[in-house]
Structure formats: structure tokens, C-alpha cells
Amino acid sequence: MTERSSVAELAAILRAELNRYSPNEKLPSSRALVERHQVSPVTVSRAIGTLVAEGLVVSRPGAGVFRAERRAAPAQPGDVSWQELALSAETFGGQDRRTDATGVLGALAMQPADVLDLNSGYLHPSLQPERALAAALARAGRRAGAWGRPPVEGLAELRAWFAREIGGPDGTLSASDVLITAGGQGALSTALRSLVAPGAPVLVESPSYPGTLAVTRAAGLRPVPVPVDQDGVRTDLLAEAFAATRARAFVCQPLFHNPTGAVLSAERRREVLRVARAAGAFVVEDDFARLLVHADAPSPAPALAADDPDGVVVHVRSLTKATSPSLRVGGLTARGPAFERLRAVQAVDSFFVPRPLQETALELVGSPAWARQLRDISTALAERRRAAVDTLARLRPELLGERIPLGGYHLWLRLADGTDDRELAAAACRNGVAVTPGRPYFAAEPPAPHLRISYAACRNLADLTEGITRLARTIDS
């Protein structure tokens, strides 16, 4: 049993037993709870903390834990109907101010305990380097000035690390080209709001990561889809889209594209840069899967930003996917006036990324545990990919594409024509498995129905296989 499940179970037991106590009556001591329930003191402390947060008990240092006073009846809800007018979309410039976060919120949904998670893009806790993160956090906290104000651009050492990782040891990127951001999503938001005027078009891959579409629309921009095939974005159509729209930015994921898994071919890599340069436009390179290359994959091509002396590419790299959802630290690179624009927008939005988080990231990537973590997830993701593909090949081979991505954490499944992907995803959830419908990945009408399944968030290979089996049964029914 994991520490998390032990805490949840003990909290549930204590919650059920609260009726035995009167308000302000003292509960058993922590030592008594440890002995009675055969759990660790840490588990007891965290379970009590859960009840404190729920307002059910009160902890009084030196005295103990007591049942809280009975809650008063909830107040009658107020009248918030006035907000309909205040939040009306018909405001400045006729722009719709609503943010469509459907795809993002769906990806962030916490699944019930009885539902197998083939939806989330984050590593299961068993694959996260929790001990290494705890050790890095402890070391960071002991650094002199750890709680002081960092430079707006980020810690110099961390910026230098990102520059080497993105540009290579002999690349043209330097620490002064890197802005430390609060993860990849924050970097995308900063990039698009900095580089593109409100109301202007932005070229995006089709299908595209829903977070990109949400950020684009939230910034008052118009996403224009450019189709992707097995070799990445169609560069012939990219050139046509630039000519037709006069867009000044193109957002892409050249490596293990989400959701298709496509890798941009060598020829198209060169063509993307040539077309964008000719259009006087930026390429926003979302390199989210660079740290998720599988153990049986060949070495990937360098980032587009590694061979871009003219500042066409604005590069996004995050540590989050390879570590923990809560280590929201990333690097955003740009050259020339574009960097100053990025820096200004981020400073206005959030001032800077908290220094303790930056110090923790720096401690982690500088430790032997970092290389070990990358090796471990590289092996684990390869094993999970093979298990997922083998199960699908046995149960539903028609869903698989011709090329299976050797990186990332997901598979893009092509459904039969006429299938309602959202209805199928809802039915699968009722049958105990969470998957992602394909519709939110398209800026316009999808050409065909799809599902995306993730193999990173499930507990183990058995759960992964069972989840795909439940999905196949759902399709059959």
C-alpha cells in the first residue's frame, strides 16, 4: 500500500469515527493512532492534516487534536446574475473574451479510484523522482538566499543549463537567450501574447495540443490549422497558410507531436525554417517530449532552435513532464528584440518564477539522480508503449496507425467513420477507463474521429492492459 492510499484510508476512518466525540472533545493521541492502525507517524500527521483542512478537527499545538465546533447552516446563495452582463463577450473590439479550456481541463481531470487513467499526460507517482525531488528541495532550502528575490529572467546557473540542453554544448544559444518560466504552458502563453497582436491569426498544427488552442484563443488570437501527417506538418500547406493569412507565428511540436506522435522529417525541418523566415514569422517550438525519448529509440534530431542564428525560433522546454506536475519550471529561448518582449510580458504577468522552485530544479538537474530518472522513465515508457501496442494489436488492430512513436507517452487511435468520439469516451469512463476524445485537438472540424490514450499515468502494466481491454469492450458494445 502506498503512503498516499494509507493517508486517504486513515482519514476516512477518522472521519467516520468523529460522531463518537462531542465538539471540542479531544481525539486519541498520535501515538495511540499509530499503534491502533499500524501506520507510520507521518501517515497519522497527514491524515489529521486532511481533517483539519476540511474543518472537521482543530489541532492545538501542545494540547492535541479536538473535534471542531458544529458547522452553522450554509448561508443562502447570493444573486450573481449581474455577472452575465459584466462578463459578456460583446466588449472591446468585438473580441470574445471567454476562454475555452475544455481540452485542458479534461486533461487535468482527477479520475475516481475505480477508473483506470489512460487520459493524463503526467507520470504516475511511481515513475516520478519523489525522493530525488525531496532531497533537491531540502538542499535548495539550505542555500544562502534561497528565499530571496531572483532575477526577473531567472537564476543565471539555471538559464545556462537550459541553454546547453536546448542549443547543445557547441550551440549558438547562451544563458542570456533564456527566460525561466512557470512550466511549458506559461511559456506558450507568454510567447503568443508577446509575439502576435490581438485579433491576428496564428498557424497551428492540425490536430494540435489543446493547451495551444486554449492559449491562442485566450489571447484573442485566431488559430488557423495546418494539417500534420506521419512526417510532421505539411510544409507545402504551411507556405500556403502563411501567404493566405499573413500570420506572424507558427506553433509546432516537431518531436513526438501531441497527439499524433509524428516526428518532423529532416527535409521538413529545413523547410519549416525557410518558409517561416521568408514570411517574416516566428516558429514557436514546443519541445515538450525531448526528455521522454524511449530506450529503444534512435537519438532524436536537435531542437530547431539549435541551428537558428537569426532568431526565427522561440523555443519552449519544460522539466514538468519528466518529473512531477508540481515542478513547473521551464526555459523559453529567443534572440534579439523578441527576448525583451517576452521578458516584459512575463514580468508584468507574474514578476518571476519563485526562487525556491528554481533552486530545487537546479539542484535536481545537477545531481546524479537526474540522469538516473531519465534512464528509468525512458525504459518504463518503452515497456508501457509495447504493452499498449501489443494489447491493441490483439484486440483492436484497426485503431493503430502505421507508425508507432518511440517517444512521448501516448497513442493516437483512428476510430471508424461516424463514431462519436466524445460519446465513446464518456461510455468508456462509465466502464472504468478514462481516455481522451479527439475533438478538442482540432481548431476546425476534425477530418475523422479519434481517441488519444496515455500510458504514462496508469499504475502498472496490468492496469494499462486492463484499461485497453475495457476500452475495446466499450467499442464492441
Secondary structure, DSSP 8 states (H G I E B T S, - for coil): --HHHHHHHHHHHHHHHGGGS-TT-B---HHHHHHHHT--HHHHHHHHHHHHHTTSEEEETTTEEEE-------------TTHHHHT-S--GGG-------HHHHHHH----TTSEE-S--S--GGGS-HHHHHHHHHHHHTSTTTTS---TT--HHHHHHHHHHHH-TTSS--GGGEEEESHHHHHHHHHHHHHS-TT-EEEEEES--HHHHHHHHHTT-EEEEEEEETTEE-HHHHHHHHHHH--SEEEE--SS-TTT-----HHHHHHHHHHHHHHT-EEEEE-TTGGGB-TTS------GGGG-TTS-EEEEEESTTTS-TT---EEEE--THHHHHHHHHHHHHHSS--HHHHHHHHHHHTSHHHHHHHHHHHHHHHHHHHHHHHHHHHH-GGGS-SS--SBSSEEEEE--TT--HHHHHHHHHHTTEE-EESGGG-SS--SS-EEEEESSSSSSHHHHHHHHHHHHHHHH-
